[in-house]
Amino acid sequence: MTDVRNTAVEAAVEGELRLLDPEVRSSPDLLGELLHPEFREFGASGRSWDRTSIIESLLAGEAPGPRPVVVSRMEGVRLAPDVVHLTFDSENNGRRAHRSSLWRRTDDGWQMYFHQATPFSTEGE
């Protein structure tokens, strides 16, 4: 018997990692498959994004750049049958952020509904 809880979290993790792939980040179709129509983000820059603005920014190369992004401490929790919460840390060109995202299962598959990134420094640790 398949553990539905793990399957849901695995699907969200797979989607999250795909969103970091340069090929996906340069394709409006692939981004559209992974981002929920009501997507919102509070970025590490402090800027607020919606689905249209983040796709336009990624395609124009204005949003945080492609890999190499180092991902660590990724954890997921299934909050409801169709909702998964992921948390993890990222590092890209020396910039670090704590990240949190909500993924929703839709008729089109698992899609990112919300994302937030908070910059952090390891100084003083």
C-alpha positions in Angstrom: 0.0 0.0 0.0 1.3 3.4 -1.0 1.8 6.1 1.7 -0.3 8.9 0.3 1.3 11.4 2.7 4.8 10.6 1.4 3.6 10.6 -2.2 2.1 14.1 -1.8 5.2 15.5 -0.2 7.4 13.8 -2.8 5.3 15.4 -5.6 5.7 18.9 -4.0 9.5 18.4 -3.6 9.8 17.3 -7.2 7.9 20.4 -8.3 10.0 22.7 -6.1 13.2 21.3 -7.5 11.9 21.6 -11.1 11.2 25.3 -10.5 14.9 25.7 -9.8 15.9 24.1 -13.2 17.1 26.7 -15.7 15.2 24.9 -18.5 11.9 25.2 -16.6 12.7 28.8 -15.6 13.1 29.8 -19.2 9.8 28.2 -20.4 6.5 29.9 -20.0 4.7 26.6 -20.6 6.7 24.7 -18.0 6.3 27.5 -15.4 2.6 27.7 -16.2 2.3 23.9 -15.4 3.9 24.4 -11.9 2.5 27.7 -10.8 -1.2 27.8 -9.6 -3.3 30.5 -11.3 -3.7 32.3 -8.0 0.0 32.1 -7.2 1.5 34.7 -4.8 5.1 35.2 -3.6 6.9 37.4 -1.1 10.4 37.3 -2.5 13.7 37.6 -0.7 14.0 41.1 -2.3 10.9 42.2 -0.4 8.9 42.3 -3.7 5.5 40.8 -4.0 4.8 38.7 -7.1 1.8 37.1 -8.7 1.8 34.4 -11.3 2.0 36.7 -14.3 4.7 39.0 -12.9 7.0 36.2 -11.8 6.8 34.4 -15.1 7.5 37.6 -17.0 10.4 38.4 -14.7 11.9 34.9 -15.0 11.7 35.0 -18.8 13.3 38.4 -18.8 16.1 37.2 -16.6 15.1 39.8 -13.9 14.2 37.4 -11.1 16.8 35.6 -9.0 19.0 33.7 -11.4 19.1 30.1 -12.4 21.2 27.4 -10.7 23.5 26.7 -9.2 21.1 26.9 -6.3 22.1 24.8 -3.4 19.1 23.5 -1.5 19.4 22.1 2.1 17.2 21.1 5.0 14.1 20.5 2.8 11.2 19.2 4.8 7.5 18.7 3.9 4.3 18.2 5.7 0.9 17.3 4.3 -1.5 19.8 5.8 -4.7 18.5 4.0 -5.5 16.0 1.4 -4.6 18.5 -1.4 -2.1 20.8 0.4 1.6 20.3 1.2 3.9 22.8 3.0 7.6 22.7 2.2 10.4 24.5 4.1 14.1 24.6 3.1 17.1 26.8 2.8 18.7 27.9 -0.4 22.0 29.5 -1.4 22.7 31.1 -4.8 25.8 33.1 -5.5 26.4 33.6 -1.8 22.8 34.8 -1.1 21.0 32.6 1.4 17.3 32.4 2.2 14.9 30.5 4.3 12.1 29.4 2.0 8.5 28.2 2.6 6.0 27.2 0.0 2.5 25.8 -0.2 1.6 23.3 -3.0 -2.0 22.4 -4.0 -3.1 19.4 -5.9 -5.3 20.5 -8.8 -6.8 18.8 -11.8 -3.6 19.8 -13.6 -1.4 18.2 -10.9 0.6 19.7 -8.0 1.1 23.4 -8.3 2.8 26.0 -6.2 0.2 28.2 -4.6 2.4 30.4 -2.3 6.1 31.0 -1.8 8.0 33.2 0.7 11.8 33.7 1.0 13.5 35.4 3.9 17.2 36.3 3.5 19.5 35.2 6.3 23.2 35.3 7.1 25.4 32.7 8.8 27.6 35.4 10.4 27.7 35.1 14.1 26.9 31.4 14.1 
